Amino acid sequence: MNTEIKKALPLFLEILGLDEEPMGIFYTDEKPDDGFSPKPTDLPTREKELENAINWQAVFGQFSCVIGNIWRARKKKTAAYFDSEHFGCAGGAFFLGFIKPRLNLSYITFLPAFPNVCRVNCTVTRLTN
């Protein structure tokens, strides 16, 4: 980082009322030297969905939240990076732009991970196009 910017940064953060540096997001073809990224997983595409060729157990078995990776990177002051093989979850892959068009899941049932906390099953539905 430029020395002048580094000197001015504490005052800038104070004026903004921030206690840590802001994070930036950008696209690049270069992998950073350091940082956090989900483990590689086969990308579930609409074409694979139509062929019933998505291994959902593998996709969810490698689940890694995009927001969680960004949070860890922020705390460690390093990068979080993603690509079409390192996307974390199907929702993250869609919102990061790796799945187009979106998958046509009509419903997903979430079973409570902590049965003593949540005693009902929650079903999230999406209207089809």
N, C-alpha and C positions, 0 to 999 in steps of 0.2 A: 504494500500500500504506500502511496505517496506520503512523504514525511510531513508535508504541510497539512494534508488531510488528516493524518494521524494525530497531529497536534490540536487541530480544530474539533475533532470528533467529540471529546468529552463535553465541551461547551454546547455543541450542536445537540447532543443527547439530552443535556440538562434543559435546554430551551424547549425541546419536544416533550420533556417529562418522561423520558425513557431511561431505564436502568441497564439496558443492554443494546448492543448494536442491532439495527434492523437487518433482516435477511433479504436477499434478492433472488429472483427466479429468472433463469435464462436457459435457452436451448443451445446445445453444442454437440458436436460429434466426438468430442474428446472426453474420455473418462477421467475424473479427477484423481489425483494421487492418493487422496485420503477421503474418507467419508463413509456413509451408510447407504446400503442398497439392499433390497429384498433378494432372496435366493432366486436363481433362475427357475422359471416354470414355463411350460408350453402355453402360449397365448390362446385363450378361448375366443374364436372368431365366429361370426354369424354363419359362415360356410360350414365350419366344423359342427356347429350346433344343428344345422339342418341335416347333416349326415350322421347325427348322434355320435360324433367322434370326440367329444370332450370328456376327458377323465376328470370329473369334478372332485373326486377324492384327492387327486394330485394337486389340482388348483387350490383347493381349500387346505390341503395338507401343508402347503408352502405359504399360507396366508401371512401377510406382513402388511400392516396398515401404512398407507402412504403418509398420513398425518403423523403417525407414530414415528416414522423414520425422519420426517422433517423436525419433529420435536426433539428427538435424540440429537440430531445434527446441530440444532440450535443450542442445546445445552452443552454440547461438546465443542461448539464453535468450529464446526467443520461442514462438509457438504452432505446433502442427501441427493442421490442420483438414481434415475430410473430410465429404463428403455423397454423395448417390446418383449424382452426375455426376463427383465427384472422389474415387474410391475406391482407385485405385492398381492393384489386382489383384483377380481374382475371389475369392481366399481372403480378402483383406482386406475386400472388400465383404460377404462372408458373415458374417465374425466381427464386423464393425461393425454388422450388422443390416440391411443394405440389400438382401440377397437372401434371401427366404423364399418357398417352401421352397428348400432347397439344390438346386444343380444335380445332375443324375444322371450325372455323369462316372463311368464304370466304371473307367477307367484313364488314366493320363497317363504318357508316357515322357519322361524327362529325359535328353537327350543331354549328355555332359560338355562344358562350355564350355571347359575346358582339357584337351585330349586327352593331353598329356604328364603330367598330374597324375592324372587318373582315366581308366583304360583300359577301363571297363565301362559299359554302359548300365544305368540304374537304373529299374525300373518300379515305380510305387507303385500299389497297387490298393485299392479300397474296396469293401466288401461293400454290396450294395444293400439297401434296407429289406426 
